[in-house]
Amino acid sequence: MSTGIKIKEFTKLDLEEGYLIDGFPSAGFSSAIASESMIKTSQFKLAGIIDSDKFPPISIIKDGKPNYPSRIFVNENLKVGIFLSYLTLDQALHKTTAKTMLDWSQKHKIKLIVSSIAIKSPDGNEEMSGIGSTESARIKIKEAGLKVLEHGTVPGIPGTLLNEGSVTGQDVIVIIFHTDGKGPDF
C-alpha cells in the first residue's frame, strides 16, 4: 500500500523488541519538544528522514545546516526510535502518517509505540492518564502508575495509532496530559 509518505533510512537498524516514540505534533508542539529534549540528552543519532510531496516545503536550519523537518532518530543501545517532526500536518495526513509509523514499526519488529495528546482542562487538572491499544498495553499503563482512560476521544495521529494497533495487535500507548490552552504544554 502506497501511503505517499516515504522513509529513507541512512543505515541498517536493529530495534527488534524496542520502542517507537511518536514526535509528530497533533495538538501543539509538546510531543516534538519532548522528543527533541530526549534526543539531545541521550545517545540518539540521525537514522533517516520522513518526506512526502504532501508535506509543506520547508527546511529546518540547525547549526548552519539544512535538515528535513521530519526525521528518524535512533538509540540502538536503548532500542528506541523517534519520529521527530516540526510540521503541523493537515488532518487529512494524520491517518497516512500513523499508518506509515505502524508499517515502519512492523518492519523493525517494534514492541511498543508511545504517543501523547493534550486534553484541554480549564480547571487546572494535571493528572496524566493513558490509553492502550491492547490489554498488554493497558497493563503497562497501570504498572507505570497511570490511570487508564475509560471514556473519551483521542483525535489525530495518536487516535489512529490506537485504532490500528487494536486491530493488528500492536501495543500502542497514548499518554494523555491536561492543558489550560494558555501556555506551553511541555
VMD Tcl script that builds the backbone (N, CA, C; Angstrom):
set m [mol new atoms 558]
animate dup $m
set s [atomselect $m all]
$s set {name element resname resid chain x y z} {
  {N N MET 1 A 0.843 -1.182 0.000}
  {CA C MET 1 A 0.000 0.000 0.000}
  {C C MET 1 A 0.887 1.244 0.000}
  {N N SER 2 A 0.702 2.108 -0.949}
  {CA C SER 2 A 1.466 3.346 -1.013}
  {C C SER 2 A 0.760 4.417 -0.190}
  {N N THR 3 A 1.478 4.964 0.775}
  {CA C THR 3 A 0.890 5.966 1.649}
  {C C THR 3 A 1.205 7.377 1.190}
  {N N GLY 4 A 2.103 7.533 0.213}
  {CA C GLY 4 A 2.508 8.863 -0.205}
  {C C GLY 4 A 3.578 9.446 0.696}
  {N N ILE 5 A 3.893 8.757 1.781}
  {CA C ILE 5 A 4.957 9.177 2.692}
  {C C ILE 5 A 6.117 8.215 2.495}
  {N N LYS 6 A 7.296 8.804 2.273}
  {CA C LYS 6 A 8.481 7.983 2.028}
  {C C LYS 6 A 9.421 8.077 3.224}
  {N N ILE 7 A 10.002 6.950 3.574}
  {CA C ILE 7 A 11.019 6.912 4.616}
  {C C ILE 7 A 12.320 6.474 3.970}
  {N N LYS 8 A 13.370 7.265 4.202}
  {CA C LYS 8 A 14.704 6.918 3.715}
  {C C LYS 8 A 15.585 6.710 4.936}
  {N N GLU 9 A 16.029 5.470 5.120}
  {CA C GLU 9 A 16.924 5.150 6.228}
  {C C GLU 9 A 18.363 5.286 5.752}
  {N N PHE 10 A 19.214 5.842 6.617}
  {CA C PHE 10 A 20.617 6.052 6.270}
  {C C PHE 10 A 21.496 4.868 6.627}
  {N N THR 11 A 21.002 3.975 7.463}
  {CA C THR 11 A 21.785 2.847 7.943}
  {C C THR 11 A 20.842 1.705 8.296}
  {N N LYS 12 A 21.388 0.505 8.394}
  {CA C LYS 12 A 20.601 -0.634 8.833}
  {C C LYS 12 A 20.319 -0.464 10.327}
  {N N LEU 13 A 19.082 -0.745 10.747}
  {CA C LEU 13 A 18.680 -0.533 12.130}
  {C C LEU 13 A 18.319 -1.836 12.816}
  {N N ASP 14 A 18.693 -1.937 14.101}
  {CA C ASP 14 A 18.304 -3.079 14.925}
  {C C ASP 14 A 17.491 -2.565 16.106}
  {N N LEU 15 A 16.175 -2.585 15.948}
  {CA C LEU 15 A 15.269 -2.117 17.001}
  {C C LEU 15 A 14.292 -3.206 17.434}
  {N N GLU 16 A 14.587 -4.447 17.088}
  {CA C GLU 16 A 13.678 -5.540 17.405}
  {C C GLU 16 A 13.358 -5.569 18.898}
  {N N GLU 17 A 12.050 -5.669 19.200}
  {CA C GLU 17 A 11.522 -5.676 20.574}
  {C C GLU 17 A 11.696 -4.333 21.275}
  {N N GLY 18 A 11.949 -3.296 20.493}
  {CA C GLY 18 A 12.164 -1.965 21.062}
  {C C GLY 18 A 10.916 -1.105 21.022}
  {N N TYR 19 A 11.145 0.207 21.040}
  {CA C TYR 19 A 10.072 1.181 21.171}
  {C C TYR 19 A 10.172 2.238 20.073}
  {N N LEU 20 A 9.027 2.781 19.698}
  {CA C LEU 20 A 8.965 3.922 18.799}
  {C C LEU 20 A 8.201 5.026 19.505}
  {N N ILE 21 A 8.757 6.221 19.495}
  {CA C ILE 21 A 8.104 7.380 20.086}
  {C C ILE 21 A 7.608 8.277 18.956}
  {N N ASP 22 A 6.336 8.618 19.023}
  {CA C ASP 22 A 5.709 9.498 18.049}
  {C C ASP 22 A 5.983 10.941 18.460}
  {N N GLY 23 A 6.810 11.636 17.699}
  {CA C GLY 23 A 7.122 13.029 17.960}
  {C C GLY 23 A 6.483 13.965 16.954}
  {N N PHE 24 A 5.413 13.509 16.273}
  {CA C PHE 24 A 4.671 14.385 15.366}
  {C C PHE 24 A 3.686 15.209 16.184}
  {N N PRO 25 A 3.632 16.516 15.956}
  {CA C PRO 25 A 2.647 17.324 16.669}
  {C C PRO 25 A 1.236 16.986 16.199}
  {N N SER 26 A 0.349 16.730 17.149}
  {CA C SER 26 A -1.064 16.554 16.814}
  {C C SER 26 A -1.868 17.723 17.370}
  {N N ALA 27 A -1.528 18.134 18.581}
  {CA C ALA 27 A -2.174 19.293 19.216}
  {C C ALA 27 A -1.070 20.040 19.951}
  {N N GLY 28 A -0.541 21.070 19.350}
  {CA C GLY 28 A 0.582 21.788 19.955}
  {C C GLY 28 A 1.893 21.093 19.633}
  {N N PHE 29 A 2.985 21.657 20.119}
  {CA C PHE 29 A 4.310 21.135 19.810}
  {C C PHE 29 A 4.949 20.387 20.971}
  {N N SER 30 A 4.181 20.059 22.014}
  {CA C SER 30 A 4.781 19.430 23.193}
  {C C SER 30 A 5.445 18.095 22.868}
  {N N SER 31 A 4.859 17.285 21.973}
  {CA C SER 31 A 5.473 15.994 21.636}
  {C C SER 31 A 6.797 16.197 20.906}
  {N N ALA 32 A 6.855 17.175 20.023}
  {CA C ALA 32 A 8.108 17.456 19.301}
  {C C ALA 32 A 9.173 17.994 20.255}
  {N N ILE 33 A 8.782 18.877 21.175}
  {CA C ILE 33 A 9.736 19.445 22.133}
  {C C ILE 33 A 10.263 18.364 23.071}
  {N N ALA 34 A 9.384 17.518 23.578}
  {CA C ALA 34 A 9.808 16.441 24.478}
  {C C ALA 34 A 10.724 15.461 23.742}
  {N N SER 35 A 10.394 15.153 22.480}
  {CA C SER 35 A 11.220 14.238 21.692}
  {C C SER 35 A 12.595 14.840 21.425}
  {N N GLU 36 A 12.631 16.112 21.067}
  {CA C GLU 36 A 13.904 16.804 20.821}
  {C C GLU 36 A 14.756 16.798 22.090}
  {N N SER 37 A 14.135 17.023 23.229}
  {CA C SER 37 A 14.849 17.002 24.505}
  {C C SER 37 A 15.462 15.627 24.768}
  {N N MET 38 A 14.698 14.584 24.502}
  {CA C MET 38 A 15.195 13.220 24.695}
  {C C MET 38 A 16.383 12.938 23.773}
  {N N ILE 39 A 16.291 13.387 22.532}
  {CA C ILE 39 A 17.369 13.183 21.565}
  {C C ILE 39 A 18.638 13.891 22.027}
  {N N LYS 40 A 18.493 15.106 22.532}
  {CA C LYS 40 A 19.646 15.910 22.952}
  {C C LYS 40 A 20.307 15.391 24.225}
  {N N THR 41 A 19.539 14.726 25.097}
  {CA C THR 41 A 20.094 14.289 26.379}
  {C C THR 41 A 20.516 12.818 26.382}
  {N N SER 42 A 20.276 12.118 25.303}
  {CA C SER 42 A 20.672 10.704 25.209}
  {C C SER 42 A 21.502 10.504 23.954}
  {N N GLN 43 A 21.912 9.310 23.718}
  {CA C GLN 43 A 22.805 8.999 22.595}
  {C C GLN 43 A 22.016 8.610 21.344}
  {N N PHE 44 A 21.190 9.523 20.842}
  {CA C PHE 44 A 20.428 9.274 19.619}
  {C C PHE 44 A 21.214 9.776 18.415}
  {N N LYS 45 A 21.064 9.074 17.306}
  {CA C LYS 45 A 21.708 9.509 16.074}
  {C C LYS 45 A 20.649 9.601 14.976}
  {N N LEU 46 A 20.887 10.485 14.040}
  {CA C LEU 46 A 20.001 10.615 12.897}
  {C C LEU 46 A 20.097 9.328 12.080}
  {N N ALA 47 A 18.940 8.711 11.822}
  {CA C ALA 47 A 18.936 7.431 11.120}
  {C C ALA 47 A 18.136 7.463 9.829}
  {N N GLY 48 A 17.377 8.548 9.609}
  {CA C GLY 48 A 16.589 8.605 8.395}
  {C C GLY 48 A 15.736 9.854 8.328}
  {N N ILE 49 A 15.039 9.982 7.211}
  {CA C ILE 49 A 14.128 11.098 7.011}
  {C C ILE 49 A 12.752 10.575 6.621}
  {N N ILE 50 A 11.753 11.400 6.873}
  {CA C ILE 50 A 10.370 11.102 6.509}
  {C C ILE 50 A 9.928 12.253 5.617}
  {N N ASP 51 A 9.440 11.940 4.416}
  {CA C ASP 51 A 9.083 13.012 3.494}
  {C C ASP 51 A 7.887 12.616 2.644}
  {N N SER 52 A 7.229 13.612 2.124}
  {CA C SER 52 A 6.093 13.397 1.230}
  {C C SER 52 A 5.914 14.641 0.376}
  {N N ASP 53 A 5.428 14.452 -0.831}
  {CA C ASP 53 A 5.085 15.591 -1.671}
  {C C ASP 53 A 3.933 16.390 -1.060}
  {N N LYS 54 A 3.215 15.771 -0.124}
  {CA C LYS 54 A 2.085 16.439 0.536}
  {C C LYS 54 A 2.525 17.245 1.761}
  {N N PHE 55 A 3.795 17.115 2.184}
  {CA C PHE 55 A 4.308 17.896 3.305}
  {C C PHE 55 A 4.626 19.310 2.833}
  {N N PRO 56 A 4.506 20.291 3.720}
  {CA C PRO 56 A 4.894 21.656 3.342}
  {C C PRO 56 A 6.380 21.714 2.976}
  {N N PRO 57 A 6.736 22.526 1.968}
  {CA C PRO 57 A 8.141 22.637 1.576}
  {C C PRO 57 A 8.894 23.564 2.535}
  {N N ILE 58 A 9.715 22.963 3.398}
  {CA C ILE 58 A 10.438 23.745 4.391}
  {C C ILE 58 A 11.717 23.012 4.783}
  {N N SER 59 A 12.741 23.767 5.126}
  {CA C SER 59 A 13.979 23.209 5.652}
  {C C SER 59 A 14.196 23.807 7.038}
  {N N ILE 60 A 14.568 22.978 7.988}
  {CA C ILE 60 A 14.880 23.429 9.341}
  {C C ILE 60 A 16.400 23.601 9.414}
  {N N ILE 61 A 16.851 24.812 9.691}
  {CA C ILE 61 A 18.284 25.088 9.747}
  {C C ILE 61 A 18.757 24.956 11.189}
  {N N LYS 62 A 19.735 24.075 11.404}
  {CA C LYS 62 A 20.326 23.861 12.733}
  {C C LYS 62 A 21.831 23.882 12.581}
  {N N ASP 63 A 22.488 24.689 13.382}
  {CA C ASP 63 A 23.944 24.820 13.321}
  {C C ASP 63 A 24.426 25.129 11.904}
  {N N GLY 64 A 23.652 25.939 11.192}
  {CA C GLY 64 A 24.036 26.362 9.855}
  {C C GLY 64 A 23.800 25.329 8.768}
  {N N LYS 65 A 23.141 24.203 9.100}
  {CA C LYS 65 A 22.940 23.133 8.125}
  {C C LYS 65 A 21.444 22.905 7.896}
  {N N PRO 66 A 21.057 22.625 6.636}
  {CA C PRO 66 A 19.651 22.319 6.352}
  {C C PRO 66 A 19.281 20.917 6.839}
  {N N ASN 67 A 18.062 20.780 7.328}
  {CA C ASN 67 A 17.540 19.495 7.802}
  {C C ASN 67 A 16.104 19.319 7.327}
  {N N TYR 68 A 15.767 18.093 7.003}
  {CA C TYR 68 A 14.372 17.792 6.735}
  {C C TYR 68 A 13.588 18.043 8.020}
  {N N PRO 69 A 12.358 18.532 7.914}
  {CA C PRO 69 A 11.590 18.824 9.123}
  {C C PRO 69 A 11.034 17.584 9.816}
  {N N SER 70 A 11.049 16.433 9.155}
  {CA C SER 70 A 10.589 15.176 9.758}
  {C C SER 70 A 11.707 14.148 9.615}
  {N N ARG 71 A 12.213 13.704 10.780}
  {CA C ARG 71 A 13.382 12.826 10.769}
  {C C ARG 71 A 13.195 11.662 11.735}
  {N N ILE 72 A 14.037 10.657 11.556}
  {CA C ILE 72 A 14.044 9.498 12.447}
  {C C ILE 72 A 15.365 9.488 13.199}
  {N N PHE 73 A 15.273 9.416 14.515}
  {CA C PHE 73 A 16.446 9.302 15.365}
  {C C PHE 73 A 16.368 7.963 16.088}
  {N N VAL 74 A 17.534 7.364 16.330}
  {CA C VAL 74 A 17.580 6.034 16.925}
  {C C VAL 74 A 18.686 5.965 17.974}
  {N N ASN 75 A 18.382 5.281 19.056}
  {CA C ASN 75 A 19.376 4.872 20.040}
  {C C ASN 75 A 19.285 3.349 20.088}
  {N N GLU 76 A 20.214 2.686 19.402}
  {CA C GLU 76 A 20.150 1.222 19.314}
  {C C GLU 76 A 20.470 0.547 20.639}
  {N N ASN 77 A 21.258 1.201 21.502}
  {CA C ASN 77 A 21.523 0.611 22.822}
  {C C ASN 77 A 20.245 0.503 23.638}
  {N N LEU 78 A 19.392 1.522 23.545}
  {CA C LEU 78 A 18.116 1.512 24.257}
  {C C LEU 78 A 17.014 0.826 23.452}
  {N N LYS 79 A 17.280 0.582 22.164}
  {CA C LYS 79 A 16.283 0.035 21.237}
  {C C LYS 79 A 15.081 0.975 21.126}
  {N N VAL 80 A 15.376 2.269 20.930}
  {CA C VAL 80 A 14.330 3.279 20.822}
  {C C VAL 80 A 14.505 4.071 19.532}
  {N N GLY 81 A 13.421 4.215 18.811}
  {CA C GLY 81 A 13.376 5.077 17.646}
  {C C GLY 81 A 12.411 6.220 17.916}
  {N N ILE 82 A 12.691 7.373 17.342}
  {CA C ILE 82 A 11.822 8.534 17.492}
  {C C ILE 82 A 11.517 9.102 16.113}
  {N N PHE 83 A 10.243 9.261 15.812}
  {CA C PHE 83 A 9.819 10.012 14.636}
  {C C PHE 83 A 9.635 11.443 15.119}
  {N N LEU 84 A 10.557 12.326 14.759}
  {CA C LEU 84 A 10.519 13.714 15.196}
  {C C LEU 84 A 10.118 14.603 14.034}
  {N N SER 85 A 9.134 15.469 14.271}
  {CA C SER 85 A 8.708 16.376 13.216}
  {C C SER 85 A 8.328 17.722 13.795}
  {N N TYR 86 A 8.630 18.762 13.026}
  {CA C TYR 86 A 8.193 20.108 13.373}
  {C C TYR 86 A 7.095 20.584 12.444}
  {N N LEU 87 A 6.548 19.671 11.667}
  {CA C LEU 87 A 5.461 20.014 10.761}
  {C C LEU 87 A 4.124 19.836 11.466}
  {N N THR 88 A 3.278 20.825 11.360}
  {CA C THR 88 A 1.896 20.668 11.791}
  {C C THR 88 A 1.128 20.219 10.556}
  {N N LEU 89 A 0.869 18.940 10.500}
  {CA C LEU 89 A 0.265 18.365 9.307}
  {C C LEU 89 A -1.227 18.637 9.246}
  {N N ASP 90 A -1.721 18.795 8.039}
  {CA C ASP 90 A -3.149 18.877 7.821}
  {C C ASP 90 A -3.778 17.581 8.323}
  {N N GLN 91 A -4.978 17.686 8.881}
  {CA C GLN 91 A -5.654 16.497 9.414}
  {C C GLN 91 A -5.805 15.390 8.382}
  {N N ALA 92 A -5.883 15.757 7.128}
  {CA C ALA 92 A -6.026 14.758 6.066}
  {C C ALA 92 A -4.816 13.822 5.994}
  {N N LEU 93 A -3.666 14.229 6.576}
  {CA C LEU 93 A -2.457 13.399 6.550}
  {C C LEU 93 A -2.255 12.596 7.841}
  {N N HIS 94 A -3.097 12.784 8.840}
  {CA C HIS 94 A -2.896 12.103 10.121}
  {C C HIS 94 A -2.989 10.579 9.998}
  {N N LYS 95 A -4.001 10.080 9.306}
  {CA C LYS 95 A -4.135 8.622 9.162}
  {C C LYS 95 A -2.963 8.031 8.386}
  {N N THR 96 A -2.594 8.680 7.309}
  {CA C THR 96 A -1.489 8.203 6.487}
  {C C THR 96 A -0.188 8.184 7.291}
  {N N THR 97 A 0.046 9.233 8.072}
  {CA C THR 97 A 1.254 9.312 8.889}
  {C C THR 97 A 1.267 8.206 9.938}
  {N N ALA 98 A 0.149 8.002 10.601}
  {CA C ALA 98 A 0.066 6.948 11.622}
  {C C ALA 98 A 0.278 5.571 10.998}
  {N N LYS 99 A -0.323 5.319 9.864}
  {CA C LYS 99 A -0.158 4.017 9.204}
  {C C LYS 99 A 1.283 3.810 8.749}
  {N N THR 100 A 1.961 4.883 8.350}
  {CA C THR 100 A 3.375 4.796 7.988}
  {C C THR 100 A 4.198 4.394 9.213}
  {N N MET 101 A 3.895 4.997 10.359}
  {CA C MET 101 A 4.588 4.622 11.607}
  {C C MET 101 A 4.356 3.158 11.949}
  {N N LEU 102 A 3.131 2.716 11.806}
  {CA C LEU 102 A 2.804 1.321 12.115}
  {C C LEU 102 A 3.520 0.362 11.166}
  {N N ASP 103 A 3.542 0.690 9.880}
  {CA C ASP 103 A 4.251 -0.159 8.905}
  {C C ASP 103 A 5.745 -0.214 9.227}
  {N N TRP 104 A 6.330 0.948 9.555}
  {CA C TRP 104 A 7.752 1.008 9.898}
  {C C TRP 104 A 8.023 0.202 11.167}
  {N N SER 105 A 7.121 0.289 12.126}
  {CA C SER 105 A 7.265 -0.468 13.378}
  {C C SER 105 A 7.215 -1.967 13.130}
  {N N GLN 106 A 6.308 -2.373 12.263}
  {CA C GLN 106 A 6.208 -3.797 11.929}
  {C C GLN 106 A 7.485 -4.268 11.228}
  {N N LYS 107 A 7.986 -3.469 10.308}
  {CA C LYS 107 A 9.213 -3.809 9.584}
  {C C LYS 107 A 10.376 -4.022 10.554}
  {N N HIS 108 A 10.458 -3.184 11.589}
  {CA C HIS 108 A 11.564 -3.245 12.540}
  {C C HIS 108 A 11.227 -4.027 13.816}
  {N N LYS 109 A 10.073 -4.709 13.810}
  {CA C LYS 109 A 9.642 -5.567 14.927}
  {C C LYS 109 A 9.608 -4.805 16.254}
  {N N ILE 110 A 9.040 -3.593 16.196}
  {CA C ILE 110 A 8.896 -2.735 17.369}
  {C C ILE 110 A 7.851 -3.342 18.301}
  {N N LYS 111 A 8.156 -3.376 19.587}
  {CA C LYS 111 A 7.254 -3.942 20.592}
  {C C LYS 111 A 6.172 -2.947 21.015}
  {N N LEU 112 A 6.536 -1.660 21.175}
  {CA C LEU 112 A 5.610 -0.682 21.733}
  {C C LEU 112 A 5.787 0.678 21.060}
  {N N ILE 113 A 4.681 1.293 20.680}
  {CA C ILE 113 A 4.674 2.663 20.166}
  {C C ILE 113 A 4.081 3.544 21.259}
  {N N VAL 114 A 4.748 4.676 21.530}
  {CA C VAL 114 A 4.275 5.613 22.549}
  {C C VAL 114 A 3.989 6.952 21.883}
  {N N SER 115 A 2.807 7.493 22.155}
  {CA C SER 115 A 2.397 8.784 21.628}
  {C C SER 115 A 1.803 9.590 22.778}
  {N N SER 116 A 1.407 10.831 22.497}
  {CA C SER 116 A 0.783 11.655 23.530}
  {C C SER 116 A -0.199 12.628 22.903}
  {N N ILE 117 A -1.092 13.128 23.741}
  {CA C ILE 117 A -2.077 14.113 23.283}
  {C C ILE 117 A -2.454 14.996 24.464}
  {N N ALA 118 A -2.647 16.271 24.181}
  {CA C ALA 118 A -3.094 17.219 25.204}
  {C C ALA 118 A -4.614 17.301 25.187}
  {N N ILE 119 A -5.189 17.308 26.369}
  {CA C ILE 119 A -6.632 17.466 26.521}
  {C C ILE 119 A -6.863 18.759 27.282}
  {N N LYS 120 A -7.708 19.612 26.752}
  {CA C LYS 120 A -7.973 20.897 27.400}
  {C C LYS 120 A -8.688 20.674 28.731}
  {N N SER 121 A -8.135 21.286 29.763}
  {CA C SER 121 A -8.682 21.150 31.109}
  {C C SER 121 A -8.584 22.500 31.813}
  {N N PRO 122 A -9.616 23.331 31.695}
  {CA C PRO 122 A -9.552 24.672 32.272}
  {C C PRO 122 A -9.519 24.687 33.801}
  {N N ASP 123 A -9.828 23.560 34.442}
  {CA C ASP 123 A -9.860 23.537 35.913}
  {C C ASP 123 A -8.492 23.279 36.537}
  {N N GLY 124 A -7.433 23.195 35.721}
  {CA C GLY 124 A -6.080 23.021 36.262}
  {C C GLY 124 A -5.731 21.585 36.613}
  {N N ASN 125 A -6.514 20.621 36.152}
  {CA C ASN 125 A -6.235 19.204 36.409}
  {C C ASN 125 A -4.905 18.836 35.747}
  {N N GLU 126 A -3.957 18.354 36.535}
  {CA C GLU 126 A -2.652 17.988 35.993}
  {C C GLU 126 A -2.414 16.481 35.987}
  {N N GLU 127 A -3.436 15.698 36.339}
  {CA C GLU 127 A -3.294 14.251 36.368}
  {C C GLU 127 A -3.133 13.711 34.945}
  {N N MET 128 A -2.125 12.869 34.771}
  {CA C MET 128 A -1.932 12.233 33.471}
  {C C MET 128 A -2.629 10.887 33.490}
  {N N SER 129 A -3.057 10.448 32.323}
  {CA C SER 129 A -3.647 9.128 32.182}
  {C C SER 129 A -3.169 8.557 30.856}
  {N N GLY 130 A -3.622 7.392 30.529}
  {CA C GLY 130 A -3.204 6.772 29.288}
  {C C GLY 130 A -4.271 5.853 28.739}
  {N N ILE 131 A -4.121 5.501 27.498}
  {CA C ILE 131 A -4.986 4.523 26.860}
  {C C ILE 131 A -4.100 3.600 26.027}
  {N N GLY 132 A -4.415 2.340 26.043}
  {CA C GLY 132 A -3.629 1.362 25.312}
  {C C GLY 132 A -4.446 0.657 24.256}
  {N N SER 133 A -3.802 0.281 23.192}
  {CA C SER 133 A -4.477 -0.386 22.076}
  {C C SER 133 A -4.794 -1.844 22.379}
  {N N THR 134 A -4.050 -2.439 23.295}
  {CA C THR 134 A -4.214 -3.855 23.623}
  {C C THR 134 A -4.270 -4.018 25.134}
  {N N GLU 135 A -4.659 -5.184 25.565}
  {CA C GLU 135 A -4.693 -5.448 27.007}
  {C C GLU 135 A -3.295 -5.341 27.612}
  {N N SER 136 A -2.289 -5.843 26.911}
  {CA C SER 136 A -0.924 -5.748 27.448}
  {C C SER 136 A -0.463 -4.294 27.545}
  {N N ALA 137 A -0.891 -3.441 26.630}
  {CA C ALA 137 A -0.551 -2.017 26.703}
  {C C ALA 137 A -1.248 -1.367 27.894}
  {N N ARG 138 A -2.507 -1.748 28.144}
  {CA C ARG 138 A -3.234 -1.186 29.290}
  {C C ARG 138 A -2.609 -1.634 30.609}
  {N N ILE 139 A -2.095 -2.840 30.650}
  {CA C ILE 139 A -1.390 -3.319 31.857}
  {C C ILE 139 A -0.134 -2.488 32.085}
  {N N LYS 140 A 0.589 -2.181 31.025}
  {CA C LYS 140 A 1.800 -1.343 31.149}
  {C C LYS 140 A 1.460 0.041 31.709}
  {N N ILE 141 A 0.332 0.594 31.292}
  {CA C ILE 141 A -0.099 1.908 31.788}
  {C C ILE 141 A -0.327 1.835 33.295}
  {N N LYS 142 A -1.039 0.802 33.730}
  {CA C LYS 142 A -1.310 0.630 35.171}
  {C C LYS 142 A -0.014 0.409 35.950}
  {N N GLU 143 A 0.890 -0.394 35.395}
  {CA C GLU 143 A 2.173 -0.654 36.061}
  {C C GLU 143 A 3.008 0.622 36.198}
  {N N ALA 144 A 2.797 1.585 35.291}
  {CA C ALA 144 A 3.509 2.861 35.357}
  {C C ALA 144 A 2.857 3.821 36.354}
  {N N GLY 145 A 1.749 3.395 36.948}
  {CA C GLY 145 A 1.071 4.216 37.949}
  {C C GLY 145 A 0.107 5.236 37.377}
  {N N LEU 146 A -0.258 5.057 36.117}
  {CA C LEU 146 A -1.213 5.972 35.493}
  {C C LEU 146 A -2.598 5.355 35.464}
  {N N LYS 147 A -3.582 6.216 35.462}
  {CA C LYS 147 A -4.974 5.804 35.317}
  {C C LYS 147 A -5.233 5.503 33.843}
  {N N VAL 148 A -6.000 4.464 33.561}
  {CA C VAL 148 A -6.382 4.135 32.189}
  {C C VAL 148 A -7.670 4.880 31.863}
  {N N LEU 149 A -7.650 5.627 30.770}
  {CA C LEU 149 A -8.827 6.360 30.333}
  {C C LEU 149 A -9.944 5.368 30.015}
  {N N GLU 150 A -11.097 5.578 30.631}
  {CA C GLU 150 A -12.233 4.681 30.412}
  {C C GLU 150 A -13.169 5.171 29.313}
  {N N HIS 151 A -13.340 6.496 29.208}
  {CA C HIS 151 A -14.250 7.065 28.212}
  {C C HIS 151 A -13.665 8.367 27.702}
  {N N GLY 152 A -13.746 8.583 26.407}
  {CA C GLY 152 A -13.250 9.823 25.834}
  {C C GLY 152 A -12.972 9.654 24.357}
  {N N THR 153 A -12.324 10.630 23.782}
  {CA C THR 153 A -11.923 10.566 22.379}
  {C C THR 153 A -10.465 10.963 22.264}
  {N N VAL 154 A -9.771 10.334 21.345}
  {CA C VAL 154 A -8.375 10.657 21.064}
  {C C VAL 154 A -8.280 10.909 19.563}
  {N N PRO 155 A -8.026 12.165 19.174}
  {CA C PRO 155 A -8.002 12.507 17.752}
  {C C PRO 155 A -6.620 12.326 17.128}
  {N N GLY 156 A -6.563 12.569 15.824}
  {CA C GLY 156 A -5.309 12.705 15.095}
  {C C GLY 156 A -4.471 11.447 14.990}
  {N N ILE 157 A -3.181 11.663 14.886}
  {CA C ILE 157 A -2.226 10.561 14.754}
  {C C ILE 157 A -2.332 9.599 15.933}
  {N N PRO 158 A -2.366 10.097 17.189}
  {CA C PRO 158 A -2.485 9.164 18.327}
  {C C PRO 158 A -3.748 8.304 18.255}
  {N N GLY 159 A -4.870 8.894 17.857}
  {CA C GLY 159 A -6.118 8.130 17.751}
  {C C GLY 159 A -6.032 7.038 16.700}
  {N N THR 160 A -5.428 7.359 15.564}
  {CA C THR 160 A -5.267 6.352 14.509}
  {C C THR 160 A -4.310 5.252 14.946}
  {N N LEU 161 A -3.225 5.619 15.638}
  {CA C LEU 161 A -2.308 4.597 16.153}
  {C C LEU 161 A -3.046 3.624 17.070}
  {N N LEU 162 A -3.906 4.160 17.940}
  {CA C LEU 162 A -4.684 3.304 18.846}
  {C C LEU 162 A -5.621 2.376 18.069}
  {N N ASN 163 A -6.383 2.942 17.142}
  {CA C ASN 163 A -7.344 2.131 16.383}
  {C C ASN 163 A -6.655 1.022 15.596}
  {N N GLU 164 A -5.631 1.402 14.831}
  {CA C GLU 164 A -4.940 0.410 14.004}
  {C C GLU 164 A -4.203 -0.616 14.867}
  {N N GLY 165 A -3.602 -0.158 15.966}
  {CA C GLY 165 A -2.918 -1.073 16.877}
  {C C GLY 165 A -3.862 -2.088 17.494}
  {N N SER 166 A -5.100 -1.657 17.782}
  {CA C SER 166 A -6.072 -2.584 18.382}
  {C C SER 166 A -6.473 -3.685 17.410}
  {N N VAL 167 A -6.453 -3.384 16.122}
  {CA C VAL 167 A -6.818 -4.369 15.098}
  {C C VAL 167 A -5.656 -5.309 14.793}
  {N N THR 168 A -4.428 -4.764 14.765}
  {CA C THR 168 A -3.264 -5.568 14.370}
  {C C THR 168 A -2.562 -6.237 15.552}
  {N N GLY 169 A -2.935 -5.847 16.781}
  {CA C GLY 169 A -2.268 -6.403 17.961}
  {C C GLY 169 A -0.993 -5.678 18.335}
  {N N GLN 170 A -0.726 -4.530 17.706}
  {CA C GLN 170 A 0.458 -3.730 18.027}
  {C C GLN 170 A 0.201 -2.965 19.322}
  {N N ASP 171 A 1.082 -3.113 20.291}
  {CA C ASP 171 A 0.963 -2.339 21.524}
  {C C ASP 171 A 1.226 -0.870 21.236}
  {N N VAL 172 A 0.245 -0.028 21.554}
  {CA C VAL 172 A 0.347 1.426 21.434}
  {C C VAL 172 A -0.152 2.006 22.748}
  {N N ILE 173 A 0.603 2.945 23.291}
  {CA C ILE 173 A 0.167 3.679 24.479}
  {C C ILE 173 A 0.145 5.155 24.126}
  {N N VAL 174 A -0.969 5.796 24.429}
  {CA C VAL 174 A -1.079 7.245 24.272}
  {C C VAL 174 A -1.192 7.839 25.667}
  {N N ILE 175 A -0.233 8.689 26.002}
  {CA C ILE 175 A -0.236 9.407 27.272}
  {C C ILE 175 A -1.103 10.651 27.090}
  {N N ILE 176 A -2.046 10.825 27.985}
  {CA C ILE 176 A -2.958 11.961 27.924}
  {C C ILE 176 A -2.582 12.916 29.046}
  {N N PHE 177 A -2.276 14.158 28.658}
  {CA C PHE 177 A -1.968 15.163 29.669}
  {C C PHE 177 A -2.898 16.351 29.478}
  {N N HIS 178 A -3.088 17.080 30.550}
  {CA C HIS 178 A -4.047 18.178 30.542}
  {C C HIS 178 A -3.343 19.513 30.312}
  {N N THR 179 A -4.041 20.403 29.629}
  {CA C THR 179 A -3.531 21.740 29.368}
  {C C THR 179 A -4.663 22.743 29.569}
  {N N ASP 180 A -4.284 23.945 29.951}
  {CA C ASP 180 A -5.300 25.003 30.036}
  {C C ASP 180 A -5.392 25.760 28.718}
  {N N GLY 181 A -4.503 25.442 27.787}
  {CA C GLY 181 A -4.527 26.058 26.465}
  {C C GLY 181 A -3.972 27.478 26.440}
  {N N LYS 182 A -3.432 27.943 27.554}
  {CA C LYS 182 A -2.962 29.327 27.633}
  {C C LYS 182 A -1.444 29.463 27.528}
  {N N GLY 183 A -0.718 28.390 27.742}
  {CA C GLY 183 A 0.735 28.490 27.735}
  {C C GLY 183 A 1.348 27.227 27.185}
  {N N PRO 184 A 2.684 27.128 27.259}
  {CA C PRO 184 A 3.358 25.928 26.755}
  {C C PRO 184 A 2.960 24.696 27.554}
  {N N ASP 185 A 2.866 23.563 26.845}
  {CA C ASP 185 A 2.456 22.313 27.474}
  {C C ASP 185 A 3.626 21.439 27.893}
  {N N PHE 186 A 4.858 21.849 27.601}
  {CA C PHE 186 A 5.995 20.975 27.859}
  {C C PHE 186 A 6.079 20.614 29.324}
}
mol reanalyze $m
mol bondsrecalc $m
mol representation Tube
mol addrep $m
